[in-house]
Amino acid sequence: QLQLVESGGDLVQPGESLRLSCVASGSLRWINMGWYREAPGKRRELVAALGADGRTDDGDAVKGRFTISKDNSKNTLYLHMNSLKPEDPAVYYCNTALGLWPWGQGTQVTVPA
């Protein structure tokens, strides 16, 4: 069964940056992938998507600040997060762009107000 392992979350100050990683147990080369986040009391939301053709789609809340990318040779998806804000804290997950695979444990991002 395919597994996704997220890492890179941390406690950072507003304005700082983080890079999240998601290692998959299988190839991501032909898969449309996405990064999601779930904040306390809120629904899990898709924040950035990366098509197998390289096209990206970012949510309005992160547009211009977050960048999604991947390294097919490492089966790894990344989320480069810049200018972090106090409204960005959540557990961040990766999955297909439709959320079809088993969810990993996620990685916690904390940005104090």
C-alpha positions, 0 to 999 in steps of 0.5 A: 500500500502506498505510503506518504510521509510528511516532514519539515514542520516547525515553529517559526516566527511571522515572516520566516520560511519553511520547506515541507517534504513529502516522501512517497513509497511509489512514483509521483511522476504521473500523478497530480499531487497537492498539499493540504492543511487542516487547522483546529476547528476547520476542514482540511483544505487544498492549498497548492496543487501540482499537475503531472504536466508541471502546472501549478495551482495555488489557493488564494490564501497562499498565492505568491507565498507558497510554491509546490514542487517535486523531485521525481527521482526522489519520489518527493513533493515539496512545499516552499513556504515564505512569508509565513503568517499567523493564519498559516498554522495547521497540520500539513499533508500531501496527497493526490490532488483529489485526496485519493491515497491513504493520508500520512501523519502530517507535519505541524506548522506553528506561527505564533501571532 
